[in-house]
Amino acid sequence: MTKLLLSLHVIAAIVAIGPVTVAASVFPPAVRRASAASEDPDAWAHVAVLHRICRVYAVVGVAVPVFGIATAKNMGVLGDTWLIVSLALTLVAAVVLGALVLPRQSTLLEAATAGPADGTRAGDGTRAGAGSGPGVPRAATVQLAMFTGVFNLLWATVTILMIVRPGSTTGA
């Protein structure tokens, strides 16, 4: 059973955290490119897809600690320091993603694709002015990139702890 849970934990980490890490990292430069190419509505569609990937896979990512805790319980290592630190860093990563990265992505996307204040729509069903929003301040994308980098570093640290497992008796 432990091997099954560990396999599910690793697969969930790859399938769920990988896409969030990549999409969140690509988001800030994609916003800058879309803002510079205001005539290209596809540029903002690309940014919207990146944000959707981040939101959806953040929810799917909950499976990672769930399978991880189940695996740790089966292995009898729930009280090990490396696991407690990993869980704490996972919680911090979740807070960074949920409180700092995703809301800023939403704000940038909404501000950049917002139409006129009256909310009128263009004839093609999109918000009037979509893709032609004001230039996005570079500082906003730089700050978002910084928070995304913190998120990525937290996950990299958790991954290293999972591999190294200080004090492990497995000999690995």
N, CA, C and O of each residue as an XYZ file, in Angstrom:
688
protein
N       0.817     -1.197      0.000
C       0.000      0.000      0.000
C       0.866      1.268      0.000
O       0.512      2.274     -0.616
N       1.996      1.203      0.695
C       2.885      2.361      0.760
C       3.401      2.733     -0.624
O       3.474      3.913     -0.967
N       3.758      1.734     -1.413
C       4.267      2.013     -2.757
C       3.192      2.653     -3.628
O       3.492      3.538     -4.429
N       1.958      2.218     -3.481
C       0.856      2.822     -4.245
C       0.659      4.278     -3.829
O       0.553      5.165     -4.676
N       0.611      4.514     -2.523
C       0.422      5.886     -2.038
C       1.583      6.785     -2.448
O       1.372      7.929     -2.851
N       2.804      6.272     -2.345
C       3.970      7.055     -2.744
C       3.917      7.364     -4.242
O       4.224      8.477     -4.668
N       3.526      6.374     -5.023
C       3.393      6.593     -6.477
C       2.345      7.663     -6.768
O       2.575      8.547     -7.593
N       1.205      7.590     -6.101
C       0.149      8.597     -6.300
C       0.623      9.980     -5.854
O       0.310     10.987     -6.489
N       1.375     10.017     -4.763
C       1.919     11.284     -4.260
C       2.867     11.917     -5.283
O       2.771     13.111     -5.564
N       3.766     11.129     -5.829
C       4.734     11.646     -6.804
C       4.032     12.044     -8.104
O       4.335     13.091     -8.675
N       3.105     11.222     -8.568
C       2.358     11.558     -9.791
C       1.551     12.838     -9.586
O       1.524     13.702    -10.462
N       0.898     12.959     -8.438
C       0.127     14.183     -8.154
C       1.044     15.402     -8.140
O       0.677     16.461     -8.649
N       2.228     15.259     -7.562
C       3.172     16.374     -7.523
C       3.594     16.791     -8.931
O       3.659     17.981     -9.242
N       3.875     15.813     -9.767
C       4.303     16.129    -11.133
C       3.163     16.744    -11.932
O       3.342     17.763    -12.598
N       1.990     16.121    -11.862
C       0.849     16.543    -12.682
C       0.242     17.856    -12.179
O      -0.205     18.672    -12.984
N       0.221     18.067    -10.873
C      -0.437     19.255    -10.332
C       0.508     20.429    -10.103
O       0.206     21.553    -10.505
N       1.621     20.187     -9.477
C       2.514     21.294     -9.126
C       3.340     21.751    -10.326
O       3.624     22.941    -10.461
N       3.721     20.832    -11.185
C       4.491     21.190    -12.383
C       3.809     22.254    -13.233
O       4.421     23.278    -13.536
N       2.552     22.036    -13.626
C       1.875     23.043    -14.453
C       1.718     24.402    -13.757
O       1.848     25.445    -14.397
N       1.441     24.388    -12.452
C       1.312     25.666    -11.734
C       2.646     26.397    -11.746
O       2.699     27.602    -11.991
N       3.715     25.670    -11.484
C       5.045     26.272    -11.448
C       5.399     26.902    -12.792
O       5.875     28.036    -12.848
N       5.166     26.167    -13.862
C       5.506     26.678    -15.195
C       4.583     27.831    -15.591
O       5.057     28.887    -16.008
N       3.273     27.637    -15.462
C       2.325     28.674    -15.886
C       2.503     29.960    -15.074
O       2.440     31.060    -15.624
N       2.723     29.819    -13.776
C       2.920     31.013    -12.942
C       4.210     31.734    -13.314
O       4.273     32.963    -13.271
N       5.229     30.976    -13.676
C       6.503     31.588    -14.062
C       6.411     32.305    -15.404
O       7.070     33.324    -15.613
N       5.607     31.783    -16.300
C       5.463     32.357    -17.640
C       4.492     33.542    -17.633
O       4.532     34.381    -18.532
N       3.631     33.611    -16.633
C       2.589     34.636    -16.591
C       3.118     36.079    -16.628
O       2.674     36.848    -17.480
N       4.049     36.483    -15.742
C       4.489     37.888    -15.765
C       5.060     38.344    -17.115
O       4.668     39.405    -17.602
N       5.976     37.580    -17.740
C       6.453     38.042    -19.042
C       5.358     38.006    -20.111
O       5.376     38.814    -21.039
N       4.413     37.084    -19.989
C       3.304     37.034    -20.947
C       2.435     38.285    -20.823
O       1.952     38.806    -21.828
N       2.236     38.764    -19.608
C       1.477     40.003    -19.392
C       2.218     41.176    -20.024
O       1.604     42.017    -20.681
N       3.533     41.236    -19.830
C       4.308     42.336    -20.421
C       4.226     42.306    -21.945
O       4.067     43.348    -22.581
N       4.334     41.109    -22.534
C       4.233     40.994    -24.001
C       2.842     41.371    -24.483
O       2.703     42.073    -25.484
N       1.813     40.914    -23.784
C       0.439     41.219    -24.188
C       0.166     42.714    -24.062
O      -0.530     43.296    -24.894
N       0.706     43.320    -23.037
C       0.512     44.756    -22.846
C       1.194     45.548    -23.948
O       0.679     46.572    -24.398
N       2.353     45.074    -24.380
C       3.079     45.758    -25.456
C       2.408     45.542    -26.807
O       2.490     46.400    -27.686
N       1.746     44.400    -26.977
C       1.078     44.067    -28.250
C      -0.417     44.265    -28.089
O      -1.193     43.323    -28.251
N      -0.822     45.478    -27.772
C      -2.224     45.753    -27.459
C      -3.171     45.459    -28.619
O      -4.375     45.318    -28.404
N      -2.666     45.366    -29.818
C      -3.517     45.088    -30.981
C      -3.802     43.597    -31.149
O      -4.638     43.220    -31.970
N      -3.122     42.745    -30.386
C      -3.264     41.301    -30.534
C      -4.113     40.723    -29.400
O      -3.597     40.493    -28.306
N      -5.421     40.480    -29.645
C      -6.278     39.944    -28.586
C      -5.869     38.529    -28.170
O      -6.176     38.097    -27.059
N      -5.184     37.811    -29.050
C      -4.733     36.465    -28.697
C      -3.697     36.496    -27.581
O      -3.576     35.540    -26.815
N      -2.958     37.582    -27.490
C      -1.950     37.693    -26.434
C      -2.627     37.658    -25.063
O      -2.133     37.002    -24.147
N      -3.741     38.352    -24.919
C      -4.462     38.349    -23.641
C      -5.174     37.025    -23.412
O      -5.348     36.604    -22.269
N      -5.586     36.366    -24.486
C      -6.187     35.041    -24.347
C      -5.156     34.062    -23.786
O      -5.482     33.210    -22.959
N      -3.915     34.190    -24.240
C      -2.823     33.358    -23.740
C      -2.618     33.600    -22.243
O      -2.447     32.653    -21.475
N      -2.636     34.845    -21.840
C      -2.472     35.203    -20.426
C      -3.626     34.615    -19.606
O      -3.413     34.094    -18.511
N      -4.838     34.702    -20.137
C      -6.004     34.160    -19.438
C      -5.886     32.648    -19.261
O      -6.258     32.119    -18.213
N      -5.381     31.956    -20.261
C      -5.191     30.501    -20.165
C      -4.153     30.179    -19.082
O      -4.339     29.247    -18.300
N      -3.080     30.940    -19.042
C      -2.064     30.708    -18.008
C      -2.666     30.865    -16.608
O      -2.377     30.078    -15.707
N      -3.496     31.881    -16.443
C      -4.127     32.111    -15.139
C      -5.079     30.962    -14.797
O      -5.128     30.499    -13.658
N      -5.818     30.520    -15.781
C      -6.745     29.396    -15.544
C      -5.977     28.129    -15.157
O      -6.399     27.402    -14.258
N      -4.878     27.866    -15.813
C      -4.037     26.712    -15.457
C      -3.610     26.821    -13.994
O      -3.690     25.848    -13.245
N      -3.165     27.985    -13.599
C      -2.722     28.187    -12.217
C      -3.858     27.929    -11.228
O      -3.668     27.247    -10.220
N      -5.035     28.475    -11.520
C      -6.166     28.298    -10.599
C      -6.607     26.838    -10.504
O      -6.785     26.310     -9.406
N      -6.781     26.196    -11.645
C      -7.280     24.822    -11.662
C      -6.284     23.871    -11.009
O      -6.659     23.058    -10.165
N      -5.019     23.972    -11.398
C      -4.025     23.049    -10.861
C      -3.672     23.349     -9.410
O      -3.167     22.471     -8.709
N      -3.925     24.558     -8.949
C      -3.734     24.846     -7.526
C      -4.727     24.026     -6.706
O      -4.385     23.511     -5.642
N      -5.941     23.910     -7.199
C      -6.948     23.096     -6.513
C      -6.574     21.614     -6.588
O      -6.648     20.896     -5.591
N      -6.174     21.170     -7.769
C      -5.766     19.768     -7.940
C      -4.555     19.459     -7.055
O      -4.396     18.332     -6.583
N      -3.708     20.457     -6.834
C      -2.498     20.286     -6.041
C      -2.743     19.899     -4.598
O      -1.820     19.448     -3.921
N      -3.961     20.061     -4.110
C      -4.290     19.645     -2.747
C      -4.050     18.139     -2.579
O      -3.785     17.666     -1.474
N      -4.144     17.401     -3.675
C      -3.911     15.947     -3.617
C      -2.484     15.611     -3.198
O      -2.244     14.549     -2.624
N      -1.544     16.496     -3.475
C      -0.138     16.209     -3.172
C       0.077     16.014     -1.669
O       0.573     14.959     -1.274
N      -0.272     16.977     -0.817
C      -0.071     16.724      0.613
C      -0.999     15.641      1.165
O      -0.638     14.954      2.120
N      -2.177     15.481      0.584
C      -3.079     14.422      1.051
C      -2.431     13.054      0.858
O      -2.381     12.251      1.791
N      -1.933     12.786     -0.354
C      -1.246     11.510     -0.600
C       0.064     11.434      0.180
O       0.470     10.356      0.615
N       0.718     12.569      0.355
C       1.970     12.590      1.108
C       1.762     12.229      2.569
O       2.539     11.463      3.139
N       0.723     12.775      3.173
C       0.431     12.468      4.581
C       0.029     11.000      4.723
O       0.447     10.328      5.666
N      -0.776     10.509      3.794
C      -1.165      9.093      3.838
C       0.060      8.189      3.701
O       0.162      7.172      4.386
N       0.984      8.557      2.819
C       2.213      7.780      2.647
C       3.046      7.821      3.920
O       3.538      6.789      4.377
N       3.204      9.004      4.492
C       4.000      9.153      5.721
C       3.402      8.345      6.867
O       4.127      7.747      7.662
N       2.087      8.334      6.942
C       1.421      7.552      7.997
C       1.740      6.070      7.819
O       2.063      5.380      8.786
N       1.650      5.588      6.598
C       1.969      4.180      6.330
C       3.429      3.857      6.615
O       3.753      2.745      7.032
N       4.304      4.823      6.390
C       5.732      4.610      6.615
C       6.117      4.821      8.083
O       7.223      4.473      8.496
N       5.205      5.388      8.858
C       5.489      5.649     10.265
C       6.443      6.802     10.494
O       7.202      6.796     11.463
N       6.414      7.802      9.605
C       7.346      8.929      9.730
C       6.637     10.264      9.967
O       7.234     11.322      9.768
N       5.377     10.226     10.387
C       4.621     11.471     10.564
C       5.281     12.450     11.534
O       5.100     13.660     11.394
N       6.034     11.962     12.505
C       6.673     12.841     13.477
C       8.088     13.246     13.120
O       8.722     13.983     13.876
N       8.601     12.786     11.993
C       9.978     13.115     11.610
C      10.101     14.596     11.254
O       9.219     15.185     10.631
N      11.212     15.167     11.668
C      11.438     16.604     11.467
C      11.371     16.990      9.995
O      10.738     17.989      9.652
N      12.011     16.221      9.120
C      12.019     16.560      7.686
C      10.605     16.618      7.119
O      10.312     17.437      6.248
N       9.731     15.745      7.615
C       8.360     15.735      7.123
C       7.583     16.931      7.660
O       6.827     17.563      6.923
N       7.762     17.237      8.922
C       7.076     18.391      9.523
C       7.522     19.683      8.827
O       6.697     20.547      8.529
N       8.818     19.810      8.573
C       9.330     20.985      7.851
C       8.745     21.026      6.439
O       8.348     22.089      5.961
N       8.692     19.876      5.777
C       8.122     19.812      4.427
C       6.652     20.229      4.424
O       6.214     20.966      3.541
N       5.902     19.762      5.401
C       4.491     20.144      5.490
C       4.333     21.641      5.763
O       3.454     22.295      5.201
N       5.191     22.170      6.627
C       5.131     23.609      6.914
C       5.461     24.422      5.660
O       4.788     25.409      5.363
N       6.497     24.006      4.925
C       6.856     24.710      3.685
C       5.766     24.564      2.624
O       5.530     25.487      1.844
N       5.109     23.420      2.593
C       3.997     23.219      1.667
C       2.859     24.178      2.004
O       2.245     24.759      1.109
N       2.581     24.340      3.291
C       1.545     25.280      3.720
C       1.920     26.711      3.335
O       1.078     27.469      2.854
N       3.172     27.073      3.545
C       3.633     28.420      3.170
C       3.510     28.604      1.653
O       3.077     29.660      1.192
N       3.887     27.589      0.879
C       3.763     27.666     -0.586
C       2.306     27.854     -0.991
O       2.007     28.635     -1.894
N       1.405     27.145     -0.331
C      -0.027     27.283     -0.637
C      -0.514     28.695     -0.322
O      -1.302     29.265     -1.077
N      -0.048     29.254      0.786
C      -0.437     30.621      1.152
C       0.126     31.623      0.138
O      -0.574     32.546     -0.278
N       1.372     31.443     -0.252
C       1.980     32.331     -1.252
C       1.183     32.272     -2.550
O       0.874     33.305     -3.145
N       0.854     31.069     -2.982
C       0.086     30.923     -4.218
C      -1.311     31.523     -4.080
O      -1.752     32.292     -4.935
N      -1.998     31.169     -3.008
C      -3.383     31.605     -2.844
C      -3.560     33.058     -2.451
O      -4.567     33.673     -2.800
N      -2.603     33.614     -1.734
C      -2.755     34.986     -1.238
C      -1.942     36.018     -2.006
O      -2.281     37.201     -1.996
N      -0.871     35.586     -2.674
C       0.005     36.554     -3.331
C       0.059     36.392     -4.852
O       0.053     37.389     -5.574
N       0.111     35.171     -5.341
C       0.274     34.961     -6.778
C      -1.067     35.040     -7.515
O      -1.239     35.881     -8.398
N      -2.012     34.174     -7.158
C      -3.280     34.128     -7.899
C      -4.063     35.449     -7.861
O      -4.576     35.876     -8.896
N      -4.169     36.101     -6.708
C      -4.889     37.391     -6.711
C      -4.213     38.456     -7.582
O      -4.895     39.244     -8.238
N      -2.895     38.481     -7.589
C      -2.188     39.463     -8.433
C      -2.356     39.125     -9.914
O      -2.481     40.022    -10.748
N      -2.358     37.851    -10.234
C      -2.629     37.464    -11.619
C      -4.019     37.949    -12.024
O      -4.190     38.542    -13.089
N      -5.005     37.696    -11.172
C      -6.379     38.128    -11.464
C      -6.459     39.633    -11.651
O      -7.091     40.120    -12.588
N      -5.818     40.360    -10.759
C      -5.840     41.820    -10.830
C      -5.218     42.320    -12.122
O      -5.782     43.187    -12.790
N      -4.061     41.782    -12.479
C      -3.402     42.203    -13.719
C      -4.252     41.870    -14.940
O      -4.392     42.686    -15.850
N      -4.809     40.685    -14.953
C      -5.623     40.260    -16.088
C      -6.885     41.104    -16.199
O      -7.245     41.537    -17.294
N      -7.550     41.339    -15.094
C      -8.777     42.145    -15.109
C      -8.491     43.588    -15.506
O      -9.220     44.165    -16.312
N      -7.441     44.171    -14.949
C      -7.113     45.560    -15.248
C      -6.726     45.736    -16.710
O      -7.109     46.716    -17.348
N      -5.973     44.791    -17.231
C      -5.476     44.917    -18.592
C      -6.555     44.656    -19.634
O      -6.495     45.201    -20.737
N      -7.537     43.832    -19.298
C      -8.566     43.492    -20.285
C      -9.887     44.198    -20.030
O     -10.869     43.942    -20.727
N      -9.925     45.083    -19.039
C     -11.158     45.797    -18.716
C     -11.514     46.769    -19.832
O     -10.653     47.404    -20.440
N     -12.782     46.857    -20.068
C     -13.278     47.794    -21.069
C     -13.571     49.135    -20.430
O     -13.066     49.439    -19.349
N     -14.379     49.932    -21.091
C     -14.755     51.223    -20.541
C     -15.491     51.047    -19.210
O     -16.033     49.981    -18.920
N     -15.496     52.094    -18.425
C     -16.117     52.043    -17.107
C     -17.597     51.680    -17.171
O     -18.133     51.129    -16.209
N     -18.276     51.979    -18.294
C     -19.708     51.687    -18.387
C     -19.974     50.210    -18.660
O     -21.129     49.785    -18.634
N     -18.925     49.412    -18.924
C     -19.074     47.979    -19.095
C     -19.682     47.570    -20.420
O     -20.095     46.421    -20.582
N     -19.747     48.498    -21.380
C     -20.312     48.129    -22.672
C     -19.471     47.062    -23.321
O     -18.289     46.907    -23.015
N     -20.087     46.335    -24.213
C     -19.391     45.237    -24.869
C     -19.272     45.507    -26.353
O     -20.090     46.201    -26.958
N     -18.228     44.935    -26.913
C     -18.027     45.044    -28.351
C     -18.993     44.086    -29.043
O     -19.575     43.219    -28.391
N     -19.164     44.230    -30.329
C     -20.092     43.411    -31.094
C     -19.738     41.940    -31.138
O     -20.616     41.117    -31.396
N     -18.496     41.575    -30.900
C     -18.099     40.170    -30.978
C     -18.268     39.442    -29.652
O     -17.802     38.311    -29.514
N     -18.921     40.060    -28.675
C     -19.176     39.407    -27.401
C     -18.079     39.597    -26.376
O     -18.201     39.126    -25.245
N     -17.023     40.274    -26.747
C     -15.955     40.519    -25.780
C     -16.159     41.904    -25.197
O     -16.866     42.737    -25.763
N     -15.541     42.128    -24.083
C     -15.632     43.442    -23.452
C     -14.974     44.455    -24.381
O     -13.897     44.211    -24.925
N     -15.628     45.575    -24.550
C     -15.071     46.622    -25.408
C     -13.695     46.980    -24.910
O     -13.493     47.202    -23.716
N     -12.759     47.035    -25.812
C     -11.399     47.403    -25.456
C     -10.568     46.235    -24.982
O      -9.428     46.420    -24.556
N     -11.124     45.016    -25.047
C     -10.364     43.859    -24.580
C      -9.050     43.769    -25.340
O      -9.015     43.878    -26.566
N      -8.011     43.575    -24.620
C      -6.694     43.476    -25.237
C      -6.064     44.824    -25.490
O      -4.911     44.909    -25.913
N      -6.807     45.867    -25.236
C      -6.232     47.186    -25.471
C      -6.204     47.990    -24.179
O      -6.238     49.220    -24.184
N      -6.140     47.253    -23.069
C      -6.107     47.904    -21.767
C      -4.868     48.749    -21.609
O      -3.972     48.732    -22.453
N      -4.826     49.471    -20.544
C      -3.669     50.332    -20.308
C      -2.423     49.492    -20.143
O      -2.490     48.313    -19.794
N      -1.302     50.105    -20.395
C      -0.049     49.388    -20.196
C       0.046     48.931    -18.748
O      -0.266     49.688    -17.829
N       0.470     47.713    -18.553
C       0.603     47.167    -17.210
C       1.916     47.667    -16.628
O       2.965     47.554    -17.263
N       1.861     48.221    -15.421
C       3.105     48.708    -14.813
C       4.106     47.572    -14.644
O       3.766     46.506    -14.130
N       5.311     47.800    -15.068
C       6.351     46.770    -14.977
C       6.565     46.344    -13.529
O       6.829     45.172    -13.259
N       6.453     47.273    -12.611
C       6.655     46.939    -11.194
C       5.671     45.868    -10.729
O       6.019     45.024     -9.903
N       4.457     45.896    -11.247
C       3.452     44.899    -10.862
C       3.842     43.510    -11.345
O       3.664     42.528    -10.624
N       4.370     43.422    -12.558
C       4.769     42.113    -13.071
C       6.061     41.629    -12.411
O       6.255     40.428    -12.222
N       6.930     42.557    -12.066
C       8.168     42.181    -11.380
C       7.841     41.641     -9.993
O       8.406     40.634     -9.566
N       6.934     42.307     -9.293
C       6.529     41.848     -7.966
C       5.862     40.463     -8.055
O       6.125     39.586     -7.232
N       5.011     40.283     -9.050
C       4.375     38.985     -9.250
C       5.427     37.912     -9.540
O       5.347     36.803     -9.012
N       6.398     38.237    -10.366
C       7.474     37.291    -10.670
C       8.255     36.930     -9.405
O       8.672     35.784     -9.239
N       8.452     37.901     -8.518
C       9.158     37.636     -7.266
C       8.366     36.659     -6.397
O       8.932     35.700     -5.873
N       7.072     36.891     -6.243
C       6.248     35.992     -5.439
C       6.184     34.602     -6.073
O       6.173     33.592     -5.369
N       6.141     34.557     -7.390
C       6.147     33.271     -8.088
C       7.471     32.552     -7.839
O       7.488     31.337     -7.640
N       8.560     33.281     -7.847
C       9.863     32.687     -7.562
C       9.931     32.126     -6.153
O      10.506     31.059     -5.939
N       9.351     32.831     -5.190
C       9.307     32.334     -3.812
C       8.508     31.029     -3.764
O       8.928     30.062     -3.129
N       7.366     31.007     -4.430
C       6.549     29.793     -4.515
C       7.368     28.638     -5.099
O       7.365     27.531     -4.561
N       8.060     28.904     -6.190
C       8.864     27.867     -6.846
C      10.007     27.380     -5.945
O      10.286     26.182     -5.884
N      10.657     28.303     -5.255
C      11.747     27.911     -4.341
C      11.234     27.060     -3.179
O      11.895     26.117     -2.746
N      10.063     27.403     -2.689
C       9.480     26.596     -1.609
C       9.237     25.169     -2.083
O       9.543     24.213     -1.370
N       8.684     25.023     -3.289
C       8.439     23.675     -3.810
C       9.737     22.942     -4.108
O       9.825     21.730     -3.909
N      10.729     23.653     -4.575
C      12.023     23.003     -4.813
C      12.612     22.502     -3.497
O      13.168     21.405     -3.443
N      12.493     23.294     -2.444
C      12.994     22.895     -1.126
C      12.250     21.670     -0.607
O      12.865     20.746     -0.075
N      10.934     21.662     -0.760
C      10.144     20.503     -0.341
C      10.575     19.264     -1.123
O      10.706     18.181     -0.553
N      10.793     19.423     -2.411
C      11.222     18.292     -3.243
C      12.559     17.748     -2.757
O      12.740     16.535     -2.655
N      13.487     18.639     -2.461
C      14.799     18.208     -1.961
C      14.647     17.479     -0.630
O      15.275     16.442     -0.416
N      13.825     18.008      0.258
C      13.601     17.334      1.542
C      12.993     15.952      1.345
O      13.321     15.015      2.072
N      12.118     15.830      0.372
C      11.489     14.530      0.101
C      12.518     13.516     -0.407
O      12.409     12.321     -0.131
N      13.491     13.988     -1.129
C      14.511     13.093     -1.680
C      15.588     12.782     -0.638
O      15.971     11.626     -0.463
N      16.069     13.806      0.047
C      17.188     13.636      0.987
C      16.724     13.029      2.304
O      17.400     12.161      2.856
N      15.592     13.468      2.809
C      15.030     12.999      4.070
C      16.076     12.900      5.174
O      16.491     11.799      5.536
N      16.499     14.027      5.707
C      17.522     13.994      6.756
C      17.105     13.082      7.913
O      15.981     13.158      8.408
N      18.008     12.245      8.319
C      17.731     11.325      9.421
C      16.994     10.067      8.980
O      16.600      9.251      9.812
N      16.810      9.912      7.689
C      16.109      8.733      7.197
C      16.895      7.465      7.500
O      18.126      7.461      7.495
N      16.170      6.408      7.759
C      16.811      5.124      8.036
C      16.783      4.216      6.798
O      17.141      3.042      6.884
N      16.361      4.755      5.655
C      16.268      3.924      4.450
C      17.621      3.723      3.786
O      17.763      2.857      2.924
N      18.605      4.503      4.172
C      19.927      4.376      3.577
C      20.056      5.091      2.259
O      21.116      5.049      1.634
N      18.994      5.752      1.817
C      19.030      6.462      0.525
C      19.693      7.798      0.676
O      19.816      8.539     -0.299
